[in-house]
Amino acid sequence: MGVRHAVVAGGGIGGLAAAVALGRHGWRVTVCERAPALTGIGAGIVLAPNALRALDSIGLGPEVWAGEALPGSIGLRTPDGAWLSRSDSGAVSTRYGLSMRAVHRGFLVDALASALPPGVVRLGVAVTGVDDTGGAVVVRTSAGDLRADVVVAADGMRSALRGQLFPRHPGLSHAGEAGWRAVVPGAGLPPQQATETWGRGERFGVVPLADGRIYVYATAVTGPGARPADHHAELTRRFGAWHDPIPALLDRLNRRNPDPVGILHHDFHELRPPLPRFHAGRVALLGDAAHAMTPNMGQGGCQAIEDAVVVAHLLARDTDVPAALAAYTQARHRRTTRISRRSRRMGELARLSHPLAASIRNLAVRATPRVVTRRALDTVLGWQPPSGPAGRTG
């Protein structure tokens, strides 16, 4: 058998991770990315221990992640600054063997792209469909057809390939919230801790990045398509009176500053009914294309990285591509569905807006024993990448 060819649709975190993993298992890989550049659009991403283990298994180990791990305490607060729950980030490292790291998405995209041989990524090339009826999969792209032994659809939550493969699925649902994201300079501010503050129907998050900058995000209950005329004014109206350092961080978003920071705004969507499976024939769906979830657990990108490692491992273990992809669905469907549901439930709690309901929620969070929280996290953060003949190659 000659070298098998994989076409990956999408050059985001999941698609690039899949390309790296497949390449390390001996596949020839072509990544088709419709954007003209790999810009790493977005803000911060927290790489939890499960994602870090997955990356380490494909050769992107601790030496790649420059800078500091998440420092100090991690927890939930109320708008006046009181703690609802709090844990030491060092306890995470002790329990799971790795410290969580927060990096800019652009840094992660660059790290993944740098691990690929030249010419693998084709920019400005959109995948529009697949024909899986012949001896090879024919991939329809804006630059012409490609032939492949397998296709990995990592083309995002609005995946064109998902729509082709599962036309009866209802698709994305609005999750009832919108969010703002930005990365601001950390210079001149005291050391920050990773926190999320829960108000009534509103949240504000602060995450120090490994490079010294600070990732900030906010959410609010809104209908689909709602967009304020002035994002900074809207954020100040909602969060300007909340506890320190939120006012100072909002000031760094001010467009009147000499070096204004771009603010990203987007509605939250999810695949509320899960897909029946994550594959069809010789095509596998990965990341948001397979299981778009709300960001409440910070696991969307981490699960895409897990997907990438698992699908590459199974394709290396079994030369029967449809059988390998069926095993991929079996390995990933239940786990990602559970995490998606937990993320949805957490979002429902966080966006409670009635004063009494929010007060009861806060009391419940404070009363939850730490052992219960740890056990719940174990099922997510304790994940291990596959091992064996097609396992670790890094």
Helices and strands as residue ranges (DSSP letters): E 5-9, H 13-24, E 28-33, E 44-47, H 49-57, G 62-64, E 73-77, E 83-88, H 89-96, E 101-104, H 105-114, E 121-123, E 127-131, E 137-141, E 144-148, E 150-153, H 160-165, E 173-184, E 194-198, E 202-208, E 214-221, H 231-239, H 246-251, E 264-270, E 279-280, E 283-285, H 288-291, G 295-297, H 300-317, H 321-350, H 355-367, H 370-381
